[in-house]
């Protein structure tokens, strides 16, 4: 669990080393019990070094977080050739194989359902509505179907985290089954249908006439729980669903390209279209949290984490992992959206400097080393190491930016419980802390309001941003004042020039140059003049 939640390369490396030592200890115990000599440090060192060079911590993190199979096998293939050059290569390869098997077993225990639920999963995939169960309720299959769905519901709402985790994996498999039909067009249609059904189930009580499958009702039902941990399960399932949708769309594109090349033409969907499809599912799902006015800050932070991971694109090159002839990049960094972002001009990508005019945030500046080690997209965006394509922002309801911004207003000082899901360690305003989350939400909201006048009206217009001038977070107040000042300059240029002249005169008369020192003080001064 900690490996999946880790937010920095250093943290993942440390967790990996603990797991490596633990599994090596288990292997040596088996060797001693069977009368075989245990592995020495000299034998372990080459394997440990090669696995680190292959970036094993990142590979295992992806495997656990996204439920991706085959990562450990790719690691084995990538270093087997190098091990063959050692004089004791037979023994080293045997040790490597044992480590791979142990790691694979460990990963599967987290990413796969317990075997006792296998038959129940198949039954729930076959009978996805109460109507289909009612048709067979009198025979043994109907009884098993009722028992299977009741078991899944119990797991999802259990007080024990291990039970809930099995429920999340089970429910995730059922949701993916809703969209995993063969064929490119049917996949796109299934994703659009899933999006609409989530929207319907989120605002209605169960009704057979709505035609929504039971897995979607169960997913949305998690949000209705009074237990914040149960509601967090909704976000866990959603995050994995979004990632699996990406994989399915990418796989569909590959198959489509192969077929198109054979036919002599290509009509593959663009990456921006695929990003939009996933964004739509996310928007509808996260909007349900805002509609139900989620109050648990941990859940709100996780919601923001999902939002940023789908919108933001890292622009600082990340180290790729080479496994033999296969190159694997960190898909959690939203690299998947890259082609969509590349198709936009620089002005259509939102970064901190575009919204605030802060030249210090440009990509070429020296980067805080703490930022490089964080997985927080908020910290990366604020430091010019990530951008957000405005075409994606346009598809997000304004409420998903301003609602969490207001809900998190009371979290001026971070603590461990509040920030763990997005990088905060409870040590003040470090990269990825709640302050960074709120600043990023505001920048995205400003970008949307700048491009979409309707969104500006929806949030309350200038009055909303004027209220943010009193925010306890200095950056929120500063960014709001900068936005209001720029808006006044473009929307009311004559009035702005007249009031600015008056403000300059007042500063000269009072010998107080600080009135013009920065956008915040300027905006405060202009508002004071307008009220006189």
SULGI-V768784 format. One record per pair of residues at least 6 apart in sequence whose ideal C-beta (glycine too) atoms are under 8 Angstrom apart, sorted by the first residue. I is the first residue (numbers start at 1). GAP is how many residues later the second one is. D is the distance in whole Angstrom. If there is no record, write none. Layout:
i=I gap=GAP d=D
i=I gap=GAP d=D
This chain:
i=1 gap=109 d=7
i=2 gap=13 d=6
i=3 gap=9 d=7
i=3 gap=12 d=5
i=3 gap=13 d=7
i=3 gap=16 d=8
i=3 gap=57 d=6
i=3 gap=58 d=6
i=3 gap=61 d=5
i=3 gap=62 d=8
i=4 gap=57 d=7
i=4 gap=60 d=5
i=4 gap=61 d=5
i=4 gap=106 d=7
i=5 gap=415 d=7
i=5 gap=416 d=7
i=6 gap=6 d=5
i=6 gap=9 d=6
i=6 gap=55 d=6
i=6 gap=369 d=8
i=7 gap=367 d=6
i=7 gap=368 d=4
i=7 gap=369 d=6
i=7 gap=415 d=7
i=7 gap=416 d=4
i=7 gap=425 d=7
i=8 gap=365 d=5
i=8 gap=366 d=6
i=8 gap=367 d=6
i=8 gap=415 d=7
i=9 gap=48 d=7
i=9 gap=49 d=7
i=9 gap=364 d=6
i=10 gap=363 d=6
i=12 gap=45 d=4
i=12 gap=46 d=7
i=12 gap=48 d=8
i=12 gap=49 d=5
i=13 gap=39 d=8
i=13 gap=44 d=5
i=15 gap=42 d=7
i=16 gap=40 d=6
i=16 gap=41 d=4
i=16 gap=44 d=6
i=19 gap=41 d=8
i=19 gap=84 d=7
i=19 gap=87 d=7
i=20 gap=28 d=7
i=20 gap=31 d=8
i=20 gap=79 d=8
i=23 gap=76 d=6
i=23 gap=79 d=4
i=23 gap=80 d=7
i=23 gap=83 d=7
i=24 gap=15 d=7
i=24 gap=20 d=6
i=24 gap=75 d=7
i=26 gap=76 d=6
i=27 gap=12 d=7
i=27 gap=68 d=7
i=27 gap=71 d=5
i=27 gap=72 d=7
i=27 gap=75 d=7
i=28 gap=10 d=4
i=28 gap=11 d=6
i=31 gap=6 d=7
i=31 gap=7 d=5
i=31 gap=8 d=7
i=32 gap=6 d=6
i=39 gap=52 d=8
i=39 gap=56 d=5
i=43 gap=45 d=7
i=43 gap=48 d=7
i=43 gap=49 d=6
i=43 gap=52 d=7
i=44 gap=51 d=7
i=46 gap=36 d=8
i=46 gap=37 d=7
i=46 gap=40 d=6
i=46 gap=46 d=6
i=47 gap=32 d=7
i=47 gap=36 d=7
i=47 gap=45 d=6
i=47 gap=48 d=6
i=47 gap=49 d=6
i=47 gap=52 d=7
i=50 gap=29 d=4
i=50 gap=32 d=6
i=50 gap=33 d=7
i=51 gap=24 d=6
i=51 gap=28 d=7
i=53 gap=26 d=8
i=54 gap=21 d=6
i=54 gap=24 d=5
i=54 gap=25 d=6
i=54 gap=267 d=6
i=54 gap=268 d=7
i=54 gap=269 d=6
i=55 gap=264 d=7
i=55 gap=266 d=4
i=56 gap=19 d=6
i=58 gap=263 d=6
i=58 gap=272 d=6
i=59 gap=12 d=5
i=59 gap=13 d=8
i=59 gap=15 d=7
i=59 gap=16 d=6
i=59 gap=262 d=6
i=59 gap=264 d=8
i=59 gap=269 d=7
i=60 gap=11 d=7
i=60 gap=12 d=7
i=60 gap=43 d=7
i=60 gap=47 d=7
i=62 gap=6 d=6
i=62 gap=9 d=6
i=62 gap=266 d=8
i=62 gap=268 d=7
i=62 gap=269 d=7
i=62 gap=270 d=7
i=63 gap=6 d=7
i=63 gap=8 d=4
i=63 gap=9 d=7
i=63 gap=44 d=5
i=63 gap=48 d=7
i=64 gap=43 d=6
i=64 gap=46 d=5
i=64 gap=47 d=6
i=65 gap=267 d=7
i=66 gap=174 d=7
i=66 gap=177 d=5
i=66 gap=178 d=8
i=66 gap=181 d=8
i=66 gap=265 d=7
i=66 gap=266 d=7
i=67 gap=44 d=4
i=67 gap=102 d=8
i=67 gap=105 d=8
i=67 gap=173 d=6
i=67 gap=176 d=8
i=67 gap=177 d=8
i=68 gap=43 d=8
i=68 gap=179 d=8
i=69 gap=42 d=8
i=71 gap=36 d=8
i=71 gap=257 d=8
i=72 gap=28 d=5
i=72 gap=31 d=5
i=72 gap=32 d=5
i=72 gap=35 d=7
i=73 gap=27 d=7
i=73 gap=31 d=7
i=74 gap=249 d=4
i=74 gap=250 d=8
i=74 gap=252 d=6
i=74 gap=254 d=7
i=75 gap=25 d=7
i=75 gap=248 d=7
i=76 gap=20 d=6
i=76 gap=21 d=7
i=76 gap=24 d=5
i=77 gap=246 d=6
i=77 gap=247 d=5
i=78 gap=244 d=7
i=78 gap=245 d=4
i=78 gap=246 d=5
i=78 gap=248 d=8
i=79 gap=17 d=7
i=80 gap=13 d=7
i=80 gap=16 d=7
i=81 gap=243 d=8
i=83 gap=6 d=6
i=83 gap=9 d=5
i=83 gap=10 d=6
i=83 gap=13 d=6
i=84 gap=9 d=7
i=86 gap=6 d=6
i=110 gap=55 d=8
i=111 gap=58 d=7
i=112 gap=57 d=7
i=113 gap=8 d=7
i=113 gap=53 d=6
i=113 gap=56 d=5
i=113 gap=57 d=6
i=113 gap=60 d=7
i=114 gap=52 d=6
i=117 gap=34 d=7
i=117 gap=49 d=7
i=117 gap=53 d=6
i=119 gap=25 d=8
i=120 gap=24 d=8
i=120 gap=27 d=8
i=120 gap=28 d=4
i=120 gap=31 d=6
i=120 gap=32 d=7
i=120 gap=50 d=8
i=121 gap=27 d=8
i=121 gap=49 d=6
i=121 gap=52 d=6
i=121 gap=53 d=8
i=123 gap=18 d=8
i=123 gap=21 d=6
i=123 gap=22 d=5
i=123 gap=25 d=5
i=124 gap=21 d=7
i=124 gap=24 d=5
i=124 gap=25 d=6
i=124 gap=28 d=6
i=124 gap=46 d=8
i=124 gap=50 d=6
i=124 gap=90 d=8
i=124 gap=91 d=8
i=125 gap=48 d=8
i=125 gap=49 d=6
i=125 gap=52 d=5
i=126 gap=19 d=8
i=127 gap=6 d=5
i=127 gap=9 d=8
i=127 gap=18 d=4
i=127 gap=22 d=8
i=128 gap=46 d=7
i=128 gap=85 d=4
i=128 gap=86 d=5
i=128 gap=87 d=7
i=129 gap=79 d=7
i=129 gap=84 d=6
i=129 gap=85 d=6
i=130 gap=78 d=6
i=130 gap=84 d=7
i=131 gap=77 d=6
i=133 gap=9 d=6
i=133 gap=12 d=5
i=133 gap=13 d=6
i=133 gap=16 d=8
i=134 gap=8 d=8
i=135 gap=7 d=8
i=136 gap=6 d=4
i=136 gap=9 d=7
i=137 gap=6 d=8
i=137 gap=9 d=7
i=149 gap=65 d=6
i=152 gap=15 d=6
i=152 gap=18 d=6
i=152 gap=19 d=7
i=152 gap=66 d=7
i=153 gap=65 d=7
i=154 gap=9 d=8
i=154 gap=13 d=8
i=155 gap=8 d=5
i=155 gap=9 d=6
i=155 gap=11 d=5
i=155 gap=12 d=3
i=155 gap=15 d=7
i=156 gap=8 d=6
i=156 gap=11 d=4
i=156 gap=12 d=7
i=156 gap=15 d=7
i=156 gap=62 d=6
i=156 gap=66 d=6
i=156 gap=74 d=7
i=156 gap=77 d=6
i=157 gap=7 d=8
i=157 gap=10 d=8
i=157 gap=68 d=7
i=157 gap=70 d=8
i=157 gap=73 d=6
i=158 gap=6 d=5
i=158 gap=9 d=7
i=161 gap=68 d=8
i=164 gap=65 d=8
i=164 gap=66 d=8
i=164 gap=69 d=6
i=167 gap=66 d=7
i=168 gap=65 d=6
i=168 gap=68 d=5
i=168 gap=69 d=5
i=168 gap=72 d=8
i=171 gap=44 d=6
i=171 gap=47 d=6
i=171 gap=48 d=6
i=171 gap=66 d=6
i=172 gap=65 d=6
i=172 gap=68 d=5
i=172 gap=69 d=6
i=172 gap=72 d=7
i=174 gap=41 d=4
i=175 gap=19 d=7
i=175 gap=40 d=5
i=175 gap=41 d=7
i=175 gap=44 d=7
i=175 gap=62 d=7
i=175 gap=66 d=5
i=176 gap=65 d=7
i=176 gap=68 d=5
i=176 gap=72 d=8
i=177 gap=38 d=8
i=178 gap=12 d=6
i=178 gap=15 d=8
i=178 gap=16 d=6
i=178 gap=35 d=6
i=178 gap=37 d=7
i=178 gap=38 d=7
i=179 gap=8 d=6
i=179 gap=11 d=4
i=179 gap=12 d=5
i=179 gap=14 d=8
i=179 gap=15 d=5
i=179 gap=66 d=7
i=179 gap=69 d=7
i=180 gap=7 d=8
i=180 gap=10 d=8
i=180 gap=68 d=6
i=181 gap=6 d=6
i=181 gap=9 d=5
i=184 gap=68 d=5
i=184 gap=69 d=8
i=184 gap=71 d=7
i=184 gap=72 d=5
i=184 gap=85 d=8
i=187 gap=61 d=6
i=187 gap=62 d=7
i=187 gap=65 d=5
i=188 gap=81 d=7
i=188 gap=89 d=7
i=191 gap=54 d=6
i=191 gap=58 d=8
i=191 gap=86 d=5
i=191 gap=90 d=7
i=192 gap=85 d=7
i=192 gap=88 d=8
i=194 gap=22 d=7
i=194 gap=87 d=7
i=195 gap=82 d=8
i=195 gap=85 d=5
i=195 gap=86 d=5
i=195 gap=89 d=6
i=197 gap=14 d=8
i=197 gap=15 d=5
i=197 gap=16 d=7
i=197 gap=19 d=5
i=198 gap=18 d=6
i=198 gap=21 d=7
i=198 gap=22 d=7
i=198 gap=83 d=7
i=198 gap=86 d=5
i=198 gap=87 d=6
i=198 gap=90 d=8
i=199 gap=85 d=5
i=200 gap=10 d=6
i=200 gap=12 d=6
i=201 gap=9 d=8
i=201 gap=11 d=5
i=201 gap=15 d=5
i=201 gap=16 d=5
i=201 gap=18 d=8
i=201 gap=19 d=4
i=202 gap=18 d=5
i=202 gap=21 d=7
i=202 gap=82 d=7
i=202 gap=83 d=8
i=202 gap=85 d=8
i=202 gap=86 d=4
i=202 gap=89 d=7
i=203 gap=85 d=8
i=203 gap=88 d=7
i=204 gap=6 d=6
i=206 gap=11 d=6
i=219 gap=15 d=6
i=219 gap=18 d=6
i=219 gap=19 d=8
i=220 gap=14 d=8
i=220 gap=68 d=7
i=222 gap=8 d=6
i=222 gap=9 d=6
i=222 gap=11 d=5
i=222 gap=12 d=4
i=222 gap=15 d=7
i=223 gap=8 d=6
i=223 gap=11 d=5
i=223 gap=65 d=6
i=223 gap=66 d=7
i=223 gap=69 d=6
i=223 gap=71 d=8
i=224 gap=68 d=8
i=225 gap=6 d=6
i=228 gap=68 d=4
i=228 gap=70 d=7
i=228 gap=71 d=6
i=231 gap=63 d=7
i=231 gap=65 d=7
i=231 gap=68 d=6
i=232 gap=64 d=8
i=232 gap=66 d=7
i=232 gap=67 d=5
i=232 gap=70 d=7
i=234 gap=51 d=8
i=234 gap=55 d=8
i=235 gap=64 d=6
i=235 gap=67 d=5
i=235 gap=68 d=6
i=235 gap=71 d=6
i=238 gap=44 d=7
i=238 gap=47 d=5
i=238 gap=48 d=8
i=238 gap=68 d=7
i=239 gap=67 d=5
i=239 gap=70 d=8
i=241 gap=40 d=7
i=242 gap=36 d=5
i=242 gap=39 d=7
i=242 gap=40 d=6
i=242 gap=64 d=7
i=242 gap=68 d=7
i=243 gap=88 d=7
i=243 gap=89 d=8
i=245 gap=32 d=7
i=245 gap=33 d=5
i=245 gap=36 d=7
i=246 gap=28 d=7
i=246 gap=32 d=6
i=246 gap=85 d=7
i=246 gap=90 d=5
i=249 gap=20 d=8
i=249 gap=25 d=5
i=249 gap=28 d=7
i=249 gap=29 d=8
i=250 gap=24 d=8
i=250 gap=86 d=7
i=253 gap=15 d=5
i=253 gap=16 d=7
i=253 gap=21 d=7
i=256 gap=11 d=8
i=256 gap=12 d=5
i=256 gap=13 d=8
i=257 gap=9 d=6
i=257 gap=11 d=6
i=260 gap=6 d=4
i=260 gap=7 d=6
i=260 gap=8 d=7
i=270 gap=69 d=7
i=270 gap=70 d=7
i=270 gap=73 d=7
i=271 gap=65 d=7
i=271 gap=66 d=7
i=271 gap=67 d=7
i=271 gap=68 d=4
i=271 gap=69 d=5
i=272 gap=65 d=8
i=272 gap=67 d=7
i=272 gap=68 d=3
i=272 gap=71 d=6
i=272 gap=117 d=8
i=272 gap=119 d=7
i=274 gap=62 d=8
i=274 gap=66 d=8
i=275 gap=35 d=8
i=275 gap=61 d=7
i=275 gap=62 d=5
i=275 gap=65 d=5
i=275 gap=114 d=8
i=275 gap=117 d=6
i=276 gap=115 d=8
i=276 gap=116 d=7
i=276 gap=119 d=6
i=278 gap=32 d=6
i=279 gap=31 d=6
i=279 gap=32 d=8
i=279 gap=113 d=6
i=279 gap=116 d=5
i=279 gap=117 d=7
i=280 gap=115 d=7
i=282 gap=24 d=7
i=282 gap=25 d=7
i=282 gap=28 d=5
i=283 gap=112 d=6
i=283 gap=113 d=6
i=283 gap=114 d=6
i=283 gap=117 d=7
i=286 gap=17 d=6
i=286 gap=20 d=7
i=286 gap=21 d=6
i=286 gap=114 d=6
i=287 gap=110 d=6
i=287 gap=112 d=7
i=287 gap=113 d=6
i=289 gap=10 d=7
i=289 gap=11 d=8
i=289 gap=14 d=6
i=290 gap=109 d=5
i=290 gap=110 d=6
i=290 gap=113 d=4
i=290 gap=114 d=8
i=294 gap=6 d=6
i=294 gap=9 d=7
i=294 gap=113 d=8
i=295 gap=112 d=7
i=297 gap=110 d=7
i=297 gap=111 d=7
i=297 gap=114 d=6
i=297 gap=121 d=5
i=297 gap=137 d=8
i=298 gap=119 d=6
i=298 gap=120 d=7
i=298 gap=122 d=8
i=298 gap=123 d=7
i=300 gap=104 d=5
i=300 gap=107 d=5
i=300 gap=108 d=6
i=301 gap=107 d=7
i=301 gap=117 d=6
i=301 gap=118 d=6
i=301 gap=120 d=5
i=301 gap=121 d=5
i=301 gap=133 d=7
i=301 gap=136 d=6
i=302 gap=119 d=4
i=302 gap=120 d=7
i=303 gap=101 d=6
i=304 gap=74 d=7
i=304 gap=100 d=6
i=304 gap=118 d=7
i=304 gap=133 d=5
i=304 gap=136 d=8
i=304 gap=137 d=7
i=305 gap=72 d=8
i=305 gap=116 d=5
i=305 gap=117 d=5
i=307 gap=89 d=8
i=307 gap=93 d=6
i=308 gap=68 d=8
i=308 gap=69 d=4
i=308 gap=70 d=6
i=308 gap=73 d=7
i=308 gap=132 d=7
i=309 gap=23 d=6
i=309 gap=24 d=8
i=309 gap=25 d=6
i=309 gap=68 d=6
i=310 gap=24 d=7
i=310 gap=27 d=8
i=310 gap=82 d=8
i=311 gap=23 d=7
i=311 gap=66 d=8
i=311 gap=77 d=5
i=311 gap=78 d=8
i=311 gap=81 d=5
i=311 gap=82 d=7
i=311 gap=85 d=7
i=311 gap=133 d=7
i=312 gap=22 d=5
i=312 gap=65 d=4
i=312 gap=68 d=7
i=312 gap=69 d=6
i=312 gap=74 d=4
i=312 gap=75 d=7
i=312 gap=76 d=6
i=313 gap=20 d=8
i=313 gap=21 d=5
i=313 gap=22 d=7
i=313 gap=24 d=5
i=313 gap=25 d=6
i=313 gap=28 d=5
i=313 gap=73 d=6
i=313 gap=74 d=6
i=313 gap=75 d=7
i=313 gap=76 d=7
i=314 gap=19 d=5
i=314 gap=20 d=7
i=314 gap=21 d=7
i=314 gap=66 d=6
i=314 gap=71 d=6
i=314 gap=72 d=5
i=315 gap=48 d=6
i=315 gap=69 d=8
i=315 gap=70 d=6
i=315 gap=71 d=6
i=315 gap=72 d=6
i=316 gap=47 d=8
i=316 gap=51 d=8
i=316 gap=56 d=8
i=316 gap=64 d=8
i=316 gap=69 d=4
i=316 gap=70 d=8
i=318 gap=11 d=7
i=318 gap=12 d=6
i=318 gap=15 d=6
i=318 gap=17 d=8
i=320 gap=7 d=5
i=320 gap=8 d=7
i=320 gap=9 d=5
i=321 gap=6 d=7
i=321 gap=7 d=5
i=321 gap=8 d=8
i=329 gap=6 d=5
i=332 gap=43 d=7
i=333 gap=44 d=8
i=334 gap=43 d=7
i=337 gap=52 d=7
i=337 gap=55 d=7
i=340 gap=49 d=6
i=340 gap=51 d=7
i=340 gap=52 d=7
i=341 gap=8 d=6
i=341 gap=46 d=7
i=341 gap=48 d=4
i=344 gap=45 d=5
i=344 gap=46 d=7
i=344 gap=47 d=6
i=347 gap=7 d=7
i=348 gap=41 d=7
i=348 gap=42 d=5
i=348 gap=43 d=7
i=349 gap=38 d=4
i=349 gap=39 d=7
i=349 gap=40 d=6
i=349 gap=41 d=7
i=350 gap=37 d=6
i=350 gap=38 d=4
i=350 gap=39 d=8
i=350 gap=40 d=6
i=350 gap=43 d=6
i=350 gap=93 d=7
i=350 gap=94 d=7
i=350 gap=97 d=4
i=351 gap=10 d=7
i=351 gap=12 d=8
i=351 gap=30 d=7
i=351 gap=33 d=6
i=351 gap=35 d=8
i=351 gap=36 d=5
i=351 gap=37 d=8
i=352 gap=6 d=6
i=352 gap=9 d=4
i=352 gap=29 d=7
i=352 gap=30 d=6
i=352 gap=31 d=8
i=352 gap=32 d=6
i=352 gap=91 d=6
i=353 gap=6 d=6
i=353 gap=8 d=5
i=353 gap=9 d=5
i=353 gap=31 d=7
i=354 gap=93 d=7
i=355 gap=88 d=5
i=355 gap=91 d=5
i=355 gap=92 d=6
i=355 gap=95 d=8
i=355 gap=124 d=7
i=355 gap=127 d=8
i=355 gap=128 d=7
i=356 gap=87 d=7
i=356 gap=122 d=8
i=356 gap=123 d=6
i=356 gap=126 d=5
i=357 gap=125 d=6
i=357 gap=129 d=8
i=361 gap=21 d=7
i=361 gap=22 d=7
i=361 gap=23 d=5
i=362 gap=22 d=6
i=363 gap=21 d=5
i=363 gap=22 d=7
i=365 gap=19 d=7
i=367 gap=16 d=6
i=367 gap=18 d=7
i=368 gap=15 d=7
i=368 gap=63 d=7
i=370 gap=60 d=7
i=370 gap=61 d=5
i=371 gap=8 d=5
i=371 gap=9 d=7
i=371 gap=12 d=5
i=371 gap=14 d=7
i=371 gap=60 d=5
i=374 gap=6 d=7
i=374 gap=49 d=5
i=374 gap=57 d=5
i=374 gap=58 d=5
i=375 gap=48 d=6
i=375 gap=57 d=8
i=376 gap=46 d=5
i=376 gap=47 d=4
i=376 gap=55 d=6
i=376 gap=56 d=3
i=376 gap=60 d=7
i=377 gap=9 d=6
i=377 gap=63 d=8
i=378 gap=44 d=7
i=378 gap=45 d=8
i=378 gap=54 d=6
i=378 gap=58 d=4
i=378 gap=59 d=5
i=378 gap=61 d=7
i=378 gap=62 d=4
i=379 gap=44 d=7
i=379 gap=52 d=4
i=379 gap=53 d=5
i=379 gap=57 d=5
i=380 gap=6 d=4
i=381 gap=6 d=7
i=381 gap=7 d=7
i=381 gap=59 d=6
i=381 gap=62 d=7
i=382 gap=54 d=6
i=382 gap=57 d=6
i=382 gap=58 d=6
i=382 gap=61 d=8
i=383 gap=48 d=8
i=388 gap=56 d=7
i=388 gap=59 d=7
i=390 gap=57 d=6
i=390 gap=61 d=6
i=393 gap=51 d=6
i=393 gap=54 d=6
i=393 gap=55 d=5
i=393 gap=58 d=8
i=394 gap=54 d=7
i=394 gap=57 d=7
i=394 gap=58 d=7
i=396 gap=48 d=8
i=396 gap=52 d=7
i=398 gap=47 d=7
i=398 gap=50 d=6
i=398 gap=51 d=7
i=398 gap=54 d=8
i=398 gap=57 d=4
i=398 gap=60 d=5
i=398 gap=61 d=6
i=399 gap=59 d=8
i=401 gap=40 d=5
i=401 gap=41 d=8
i=401 gap=43 d=5
i=401 gap=44 d=4
i=401 gap=47 d=7
i=402 gap=39 d=7
i=402 gap=43 d=5
i=402 gap=57 d=5
i=402 gap=62 d=7
i=404 gap=33 d=8
i=404 gap=37 d=6
i=405 gap=33 d=6
i=405 gap=36 d=4
i=405 gap=37 d=6
i=405 gap=40 d=7
i=405 gap=71 d=8
i=408 gap=26 d=6
i=408 gap=29 d=6
i=408 gap=30 d=5
i=409 gap=29 d=7
i=409 gap=62 d=7
i=409 gap=63 d=7
i=409 gap=64 d=8
i=411 gap=7 d=6
i=411 gap=23 d=4
i=412 gap=22 d=8
i=412 gap=23 d=8
i=412 gap=60 d=5
i=412 gap=61 d=7
i=413 gap=15 d=8
i=414 gap=10 d=5
i=414 gap=12 d=6
i=414 gap=13 d=8
i=414 gap=14 d=7
i=414 gap=15 d=7
i=414 gap=16 d=8
i=414 gap=19 d=4
i=414 gap=20 d=5
i=414 gap=21 d=7
i=415 gap=11 d=4
i=416 gap=8 d=8
i=416 gap=9 d=7
i=416 gap=10 d=4
i=417 gap=9 d=8
i=418 gap=6 d=7
i=418 gap=8 d=8
i=418 gap=16 d=6
i=419 gap=6 d=7
i=419 gap=7 d=6
i=419 gap=13 d=7
i=419 gap=14 d=5
i=419 gap=15 d=6
i=422 gap=10 d=5
i=422 gap=15 d=6
i=423 gap=7 d=8
i=423 gap=8 d=7
i=423 gap=9 d=3
i=423 gap=10 d=7
i=424 gap=6 d=7
i=424 gap=8 d=6
i=424 gap=9 d=4
i=424 gap=10 d=6
i=429 gap=6 d=5
i=429 gap=7 d=8
i=435 gap=38 d=6
i=435 gap=40 d=7
i=438 gap=35 d=6
i=438 gap=37 d=8
i=438 gap=38 d=6
i=439 gap=34 d=7
i=439 gap=36 d=5
i=439 gap=37 d=6
i=439 gap=40 d=7
i=442 gap=26 d=7
i=442 gap=33 d=8
i=442 gap=34 d=6
i=442 gap=37 d=5
i=442 gap=38 d=7
i=443 gap=36 d=6
i=445 gap=10 d=8
i=445 gap=14 d=7
i=446 gap=33 d=7
i=446 gap=37 d=5
i=448 gap=7 d=5
i=449 gap=6 d=5
i=449 gap=7 d=4
i=449 gap=10 d=7
i=449 gap=34 d=8
i=450 gap=6 d=8
i=450 gap=33 d=8
i=462 gap=22 d=7
i=462 gap=25 d=8
i=465 gap=15 d=5
i=465 gap=18 d=6
i=465 gap=19 d=5
i=466 gap=14 d=8
i=466 gap=18 d=7
i=466 gap=61 d=7
i=468 gap=8 d=6
i=468 gap=9 d=6
i=468 gap=12 d=4
i=469 gap=8 d=5
i=469 gap=11 d=6
i=469 gap=12 d=6
i=469 gap=15 d=8
i=469 gap=51 d=7
i=469 gap=54 d=7
i=469 gap=55 d=7
i=469 gap=58 d=8
i=470 gap=7 d=7
i=471 gap=6 d=5
i=471 gap=9 d=7
i=477 gap=43 d=6
i=478 gap=40 d=7
i=478 gap=41 d=7
i=478 gap=42 d=5
i=481 gap=38 d=5
i=481 gap=39 d=4
i=481 gap=41 d=7
i=481 gap=42 d=4
i=481 gap=43 d=7
i=482 gap=37 d=4
i=482 gap=38 d=8
i=484 gap=39 d=5
i=485 gap=34 d=5
i=485 gap=37 d=6
i=485 gap=38 d=5
i=485 gap=41 d=8
i=488 gap=7 d=7
i=488 gap=8 d=5
i=488 gap=38 d=7
i=489 gap=7 d=5
i=496 gap=30 d=8
i=499 gap=27 d=5
i=499 gap=30 d=6
i=499 gap=31 d=7
i=500 gap=22 d=8
i=500 gap=26 d=7
i=502 gap=27 d=6
i=503 gap=12 d=6
i=503 gap=13 d=7
i=503 gap=19 d=7
i=503 gap=22 d=5
i=503 gap=23 d=6
i=503 gap=26 d=6
i=504 gap=12 d=7
i=506 gap=6 d=8
i=506 gap=9 d=7
i=506 gap=19 d=7
i=506 gap=23 d=8
i=507 gap=6 d=6
i=507 gap=7 d=8
i=507 gap=8 d=4
i=507 gap=9 d=6
i=507 gap=18 d=8
i=514 gap=7 d=6
i=515 gap=6 d=6
i=515 gap=7 d=7
i=515 gap=10 d=5
i=516 gap=6 d=6
i=516 gap=9 d=8
